[in-house]
Amino acid sequence: MADDDLIELKFRLFDGSDIGPDKYDPSTTVASLKEVVLARWPQDKEITPRTVNDVKLINAGKILENNQTLSESRVPVGELLDGVTTMHVVVRPPQLDKNNEKQLGDTQKQNCCTCTIL
């Protein structure tokens, strides 16, 4: 496959830091990309996903489905000025049991995020 056919992606984390950029084949599945994100997740982050199900990838305001490929997700190939597509990474918060509900309420007040997707 020609290098021009590859899609260059970087993954923007909740704190503004990035993983990547790296080049991927258009037939790469979203689930595979999530595995890459998990494997390369910075160890110093307070919030860390445990499985691919804890991670959501967003491109152009759309949540991407695990079974879709990059081409099926309509990720642009080389259409951007710098050639890099940025995907936003959202991490599902850990599920707590009933004993920790009060603690969860306090944590949510402290860790509010004001993300805006344009």
N, CA and C atoms as a LAMMPS dump frame, in Angstrom:
ITEM: TIMESTEP
0
ITEM: NUMBER OF ATOMS
354
ITEM: BOX BOUNDS ff ff ff
-5.0000000000000000e+02 5.0000000000000000e+02
-5.0000000000000000e+02 5.0000000000000000e+02
-5.0000000000000000e+02 5.0000000000000000e+02
ITEM: ATOMS id mol type element x y z
1 1 1 N 0.848 -1.175 0
2 1 2 C 0 0 0
3 1 3 C 0.891 1.234 0
4 2 1 N 0.528 2.204 -0.812
5 2 2 C 1.3 3.446 -0.885
6 2 3 C 1.135 4.239 0.399
7 3 1 N 2.194 4.944 0.765
8 3 2 C 2.181 5.75 1.985
9 3 3 C 1.076 6.808 1.927
10 4 1 N 0.726 7.263 0.724
11 4 2 C -0.322 8.271 0.558
12 4 3 C -1.69 7.751 0.972
13 5 1 N -1.869 6.437 0.92
14 5 2 C -3.163 5.84 1.257
15 5 3 C -3.359 5.675 2.76
16 6 1 N -2.291 5.811 3.53
17 6 2 C -2.397 5.665 4.979
18 6 3 C -3.018 6.908 5.599
19 7 1 N -3.678 6.724 6.733
20 7 2 C -4.316 7.831 7.442
21 7 3 C -3.473 8.155 8.662
22 8 1 N -3.053 9.404 8.769
23 8 2 C -2.243 9.821 9.908
24 8 3 C -3.16 10.364 10.999
25 9 1 N -3.082 9.73 12.174
26 9 2 C -3.956 10.082 13.293
27 9 3 C -3.149 10.423 14.533
28 10 1 N -3.727 11.321 15.333
29 10 2 C -3.244 11.497 16.694
30 10 3 C -4.479 11.496 17.587
31 11 1 N -4.284 11.114 18.831
32 11 2 C -5.382 10.974 19.776
33 11 3 C -5.227 12.028 20.86
34 12 1 N -6.196 12.915 20.975
35 12 2 C -6.163 14.007 21.949
36 12 3 C -6.851 13.546 23.225
37 13 1 N -6.104 13.544 24.324
38 13 2 C -6.639 13.129 25.619
39 13 3 C -7.349 14.287 26.295
40 14 1 N -8.073 13.991 27.365
41 14 2 C -8.914 14.974 28.066
42 14 3 C -8.132 16.181 28.579
43 15 1 N -6.842 16.021 28.834
44 15 2 C -6.045 17.133 29.377
45 15 3 C -5.317 17.922 28.29
46 16 1 N -5.585 17.598 27.028
47 16 2 C -4.961 18.315 25.92
48 16 3 C -3.686 17.682 25.401
49 17 1 N -3.176 16.64 26.075
50 17 2 C -1.98 15.958 25.579
51 17 3 C -2.382 14.994 24.454
52 18 1 N -1.398 14.575 23.675
53 18 2 C -1.661 13.726 22.51
54 18 3 C -0.9 12.41 22.583
55 19 1 N -1.481 11.398 21.95
56 19 2 C -0.791 10.142 21.646
57 19 3 C -0.652 10.132 20.13
58 20 1 N 0.565 9.971 19.652
59 20 2 C 0.782 9.97 18.216
60 20 3 C 1.358 11.297 17.766
61 21 1 N 1.377 11.561 16.505
62 21 2 C 0.66 10.904 15.408
63 21 3 C 1.375 9.669 14.872
64 22 1 N 0.569 8.772 14.314
65 22 2 C 1.046 7.575 13.635
66 22 3 C 0.16 7.34 12.422
67 23 1 N 0.653 6.541 11.486
68 23 2 C -0.107 6.252 10.262
69 23 3 C -0.767 4.884 10.363
70 24 1 N -2.013 4.822 9.864
71 24 2 C -2.813 3.601 9.935
72 24 3 C -3.437 3.32 8.573
73 25 1 N -3.598 2.037 8.288
74 25 2 C -4.276 1.586 7.084
75 25 3 C -5.767 1.918 7.198
76 26 1 N -6.435 2.335 6.122
77 26 2 C -7.868 2.634 6.18
78 26 3 C -8.724 1.446 6.618
79 27 1 N -8.193 0.213 6.52
80 27 2 C -8.958 -0.964 6.944
81 27 3 C -8.811 -1.259 8.437
82 28 1 N -8.049 -0.43 9.17
83 28 2 C -7.882 -0.599 10.615
84 28 3 C -9.214 -0.348 11.306
85 29 1 N -9.583 -1.235 12.248
86 29 2 C -10.848 -1.059 12.955
87 29 3 C -10.691 -0.087 14.119
88 30 1 N -11.812 0.487 14.521
89 30 2 C -11.827 1.4 15.659
90 30 3 C -11.381 0.651 16.922
91 31 1 N -11.794 -0.618 17.071
92 31 2 C -11.377 -1.417 18.23
93 31 3 C -9.855 -1.538 18.279
94 32 1 N -9.208 -1.714 17.133
95 32 2 C -7.744 -1.791 17.084
96 32 3 C -7.11 -0.476 17.511
97 33 1 N -7.709 0.635 17.092
98 33 2 C -7.196 1.946 17.493
99 33 3 C -7.309 2.129 19.002
100 34 1 N -8.411 1.657 19.579
101 34 2 C -8.594 1.762 21.029
102 34 3 C -7.523 0.95 21.76
103 35 1 N -7.158 -0.205 21.206
104 35 2 C -6.094 -1.019 21.808
105 35 3 C -4.766 -0.262 21.776
106 36 1 N -4.504 0.452 20.683
107 36 2 C -3.286 1.264 20.579
108 36 3 C -3.301 2.346 21.655
109 37 1 N -4.444 3.013 21.814
110 37 2 C -4.572 4.069 22.82
111 37 3 C -4.318 3.497 24.211
112 38 1 N -4.917 2.338 24.512
113 38 2 C -4.704 1.697 25.828
114 38 3 C -3.238 1.369 26.053
115 39 1 N -2.589 0.794 25.045
116 39 2 C -1.193 0.372 25.179
117 39 3 C -0.257 1.571 25.366
118 40 1 N -0.616 2.706 24.775
119 40 2 C 0.274 3.871 24.816
120 40 3 C -0.198 4.94 25.802
121 41 1 N -1.2 4.6 26.63
122 41 2 C -1.748 5.566 27.589
123 41 3 C -0.653 5.994 28.565
124 42 1 N -0.452 7.298 28.76
125 42 2 C 0.581 7.776 29.691
126 42 3 C 0.309 7.294 31.123
127 43 1 N 1.343 6.801 31.771
128 43 2 C 1.197 6.225 33.111
129 43 3 C 0.958 7.273 34.193
130 44 1 N 1.266 8.532 33.906
131 44 2 C 1.142 9.564 34.935
132 44 3 C -0.256 10.189 35.008
133 45 1 N -1.207 9.691 34.235
134 45 2 C -2.557 10.259 34.219
135 45 3 C -3.369 9.742 35.403
136 46 1 N -4.167 10.649 35.976
137 46 2 C -5.019 10.292 37.111
138 46 3 C -6.144 9.357 36.669
139 47 1 N -6.699 9.617 35.484
140 47 2 C -7.768 8.777 34.932
141 47 3 C -7.143 7.854 33.901
142 48 1 N -7.329 6.538 34.102
143 48 2 C -6.75 5.554 33.197
144 48 3 C -7.814 4.532 32.809
145 49 1 N -8.049 4.331 31.51
146 49 2 C -9.008 3.306 31.087
147 49 3 C -8.437 1.915 31.331
148 50 1 N -9.312 0.971 31.672
149 50 2 C -8.859 -0.407 31.925
150 50 3 C -9.019 -1.297 30.702
151 51 1 N -10.098 -1.083 29.932
152 51 2 C -10.376 -1.911 28.755
153 51 3 C -10.782 -1.011 27.596
154 52 1 N -10.866 -1.6 26.393
155 52 2 C -11.295 -0.824 25.232
156 52 3 C -12.724 -0.32 25.403
157 53 1 N -13.522 -1.003 26.229
158 53 2 C -14.901 -0.554 26.463
159 53 3 C -14.958 0.727 27.286
160 54 1 N -13.869 1.072 27.973
161 54 2 C -13.805 2.308 28.756
162 54 3 C -13.438 3.515 27.891
163 55 1 N -13.09 3.268 26.624
164 55 2 C -12.602 4.321 25.734
165 55 3 C -13.607 4.565 24.612
166 56 1 N -13.864 5.834 24.333
167 56 2 C -14.653 6.22 23.167
168 56 3 C -13.784 7.146 22.321
169 57 1 N -13.799 6.915 21.012
170 57 2 C -13.079 7.779 20.079
171 57 3 C -14.097 8.627 19.336
172 58 1 N -13.816 9.926 19.25
173 58 2 C -14.717 10.857 18.595
174 58 3 C -13.974 11.525 17.452
175 59 1 N -14.573 11.484 16.265
176 59 2 C -14.01 12.141 15.099
177 59 3 C -15.105 12.976 14.445
178 60 1 N -14.846 14.263 14.256
179 60 2 C -15.807 15.182 13.634
180 60 3 C -17.159 15.137 14.345
181 61 1 N -17.133 15.035 15.68
182 61 2 C -18.354 15.063 16.466
183 61 3 C -19.113 13.755 16.52
184 62 1 N -18.574 12.689 15.906
185 62 2 C -19.229 11.379 15.894
186 62 3 C -18.461 10.39 16.745
187 63 1 N -19.194 9.64 17.601
188 63 2 C -18.572 8.543 18.35
189 63 3 C -18.405 7.378 17.384
190 64 1 N -17.191 6.868 17.279
191 64 2 C -16.898 5.789 16.336
192 64 3 C -17.202 4.434 16.954
193 65 1 N -17.77 3.545 16.146
194 65 2 C -18.145 2.201 16.592
195 65 3 C -16.972 1.241 16.439
196 66 1 N -16.829 0.326 17.416
197 66 2 C -15.705 -0.616 17.445
198 66 3 C -15.542 -1.423 16.164
199 67 1 N -16.655 -1.858 15.573
200 67 2 C -16.561 -2.77 14.42
201 67 3 C -16.339 -2.038 13.097
202 68 1 N -16.344 -0.712 13.1
203 68 2 C -16.115 0.047 11.879
204 68 3 C -14.621 0.189 11.591
205 69 1 N -14.316 0.276 10.3
206 69 2 C -12.939 0.578 9.91
207 69 3 C -12.814 2.097 9.773
208 70 1 N -11.586 2.556 9.624
209 70 2 C -11.377 3.992 9.43
210 70 3 C -12.096 4.487 8.176
211 71 1 N -12.03 3.726 7.1
212 71 2 C -12.69 4.167 5.873
213 71 3 C -14.205 4.181 6.043
214 72 1 N -14.775 3.207 6.757
215 72 2 C -16.224 3.188 6.998
216 72 3 C -16.65 4.335 7.913
217 73 1 N -15.726 4.783 8.759
218 73 2 C -16.02 5.879 9.685
219 73 3 C -15.873 7.239 9.013
220 74 1 N -15.524 7.219 7.73
221 74 2 C -15.356 8.437 6.938
222 74 3 C -14.268 9.364 7.49
223 75 1 N -13.194 8.747 7.965
224 75 2 C -12.042 9.534 8.408
225 75 3 C -11.331 10.024 7.156
226 76 1 N -11.089 11.334 7.056
227 76 2 C -10.493 11.875 5.824
228 76 3 C -9.062 11.38 5.607
229 77 1 N -8.731 11.135 4.346
230 77 2 C -7.386 10.71 3.983
231 77 3 C -6.676 11.882 3.328
232 78 1 N -5.693 12.456 4.039
233 78 2 C -4.864 13.513 3.476
234 78 3 C -5.605 14.772 3.054
235 79 1 N -6.791 15.028 3.605
236 79 2 C -7.545 16.216 3.212
237 79 3 C -7.201 17.43 4.074
238 80 1 N -6.529 17.218 5.192
239 80 2 C -6.209 18.321 6.088
240 80 3 C -4.879 18.939 5.699
241 81 1 N -4.682 20.188 6.102
242 81 2 C -3.467 20.906 5.721
243 81 3 C -2.201 20.201 6.167
244 82 1 N -2.147 19.792 7.448
245 82 2 C -0.939 19.121 7.922
246 82 3 C -1.037 17.609 7.746
247 83 1 N -2.181 17.119 7.235
248 83 2 C -2.338 15.702 6.962
249 83 3 C -2.636 14.843 8.175
250 84 1 N -2.788 15.45 9.36
251 84 2 C -3.026 14.68 10.584
252 84 3 C -4.466 14.896 11.045
253 85 1 N -5.179 13.793 11.256
254 85 2 C -6.535 13.852 11.793
255 85 3 C -6.454 13.662 13.302
256 86 1 N -7.106 14.537 14.051
257 86 2 C -7.122 14.423 15.509
258 86 3 C -8.424 13.779 15.943
259 87 1 N -8.302 12.695 16.717
260 87 2 C -9.468 12.058 17.318
261 87 3 C -9.448 12.351 18.807
262 88 1 N -10.599 12.67 19.341
263 88 2 C -10.694 12.941 20.767
264 88 3 C -10.986 11.637 21.498
265 89 1 N -10.351 11.469 22.65
266 89 2 C -10.509 10.261 23.462
267 89 3 C -11.304 10.62 24.707
268 90 1 N -12.399 9.9 24.916
269 90 2 C -13.214 10.077 26.111
270 90 3 C -13.121 8.784 26.915
271 91 1 N -12.878 8.921 28.224
272 91 2 C -12.761 7.751 29.094
273 91 3 C -13.995 7.683 29.98
274 92 1 N -14.644 6.513 29.974
275 92 2 C -15.797 6.304 30.842
276 92 3 C -15.304 6.215 32.273
277 93 1 N -15.948 6.959 33.194
278 93 2 C -15.498 6.906 34.59
279 93 3 C -15.727 5.516 35.18
280 94 1 N -14.908 5.117 36.162
281 94 2 C -15.073 3.799 36.766
282 94 3 C -16.424 3.706 37.476
283 95 1 N -17.018 2.52 37.407
284 95 2 C -18.297 2.278 38.073
285 95 3 C -18.037 1.936 39.537
286 96 1 N -18.751 2.623 40.434
287 96 2 C -18.576 2.386 41.857
288 96 3 C -19.815 1.705 42.427
289 97 1 N -19.638 1.003 43.519
290 97 2 C -20.789 0.346 44.142
291 97 3 C -21.516 1.333 45.051
292 98 1 N -22.616 0.886 45.66
293 98 2 C -23.472 1.748 46.482
294 98 3 C -22.704 2.379 47.645
295 99 1 N -21.731 1.668 48.22
296 99 2 C -20.966 2.194 49.35
297 99 3 C -20.138 3.411 48.955
298 100 1 N -19.839 3.546 47.693
299 100 2 C -18.984 4.63 47.245
300 100 3 C -19.753 5.756 46.563
301 101 1 N -21.099 5.735 46.584
302 101 2 C -21.877 6.75 45.89
303 101 3 C -21.588 8.146 46.422
304 102 1 N -21.504 8.3 47.752
305 102 2 C -21.218 9.605 48.341
306 102 3 C -19.854 10.084 47.863
307 103 1 N -18.888 9.172 47.857
308 103 2 C -17.534 9.51 47.413
309 103 3 C -17.557 9.934 45.934
310 104 1 N -18.352 9.243 45.107
311 104 2 C -18.453 9.582 43.693
312 104 3 C -19.018 10.985 43.526
313 105 1 N -20.058 11.33 44.285
314 105 2 C -20.643 12.66 44.216
315 105 3 C -19.628 13.731 44.536
316 106 1 N -18.818 13.533 45.547
317 106 2 C -17.782 14.497 45.92
318 106 3 C -16.715 14.602 44.829
319 107 1 N -16.334 13.458 44.254
320 107 2 C -15.304 13.427 43.221
321 107 3 C -15.781 14.169 41.985
322 108 1 N -17.045 13.996 41.605
323 108 2 C -17.551 14.662 40.413
324 108 3 C -17.526 16.174 40.572
325 109 1 N -17.762 16.666 41.77
326 109 2 C -17.728 18.102 41.997
327 109 3 C -16.302 18.634 41.84
328 110 1 N -15.313 17.856 42.273
329 110 2 C -13.92 18.293 42.205
330 110 3 C -13.349 18.188 40.8
331 111 1 N -13.736 17.168 40.055
332 111 2 C -13.122 16.875 38.754
333 111 3 C -14.038 17.214 37.602
334 112 1 N -14.61 18.392 37.58
335 112 2 C -15.476 18.721 36.458
336 112 3 C -14.618 19.139 35.263
337 113 1 N -15.088 18.761 34.101
338 113 2 C -14.37 19.043 32.86
339 113 3 C -15.291 19.884 31.987
340 114 1 N -14.755 20.888 31.36
341 114 2 C -15.563 21.722 30.481
342 114 3 C -15.039 21.605 29.054
343 115 1 N -15.237 20.427 28.444
344 115 2 C -14.785 20.188 27.075
345 115 3 C -15.829 20.712 26.107
346 116 1 N -15.378 21.279 25.016
347 116 2 C -16.264 21.742 23.979
348 116 3 C -15.772 21.167 22.657
349 117 1 N -16.661 20.481 21.94
350 117 2 C -16.309 19.932 20.644
351 117 3 C -16.922 20.846 19.595
352 118 1 N -16.082 21.406 18.755
353 118 2 C -16.553 22.347 17.74
354 118 3 C -16.656 21.688 16.397
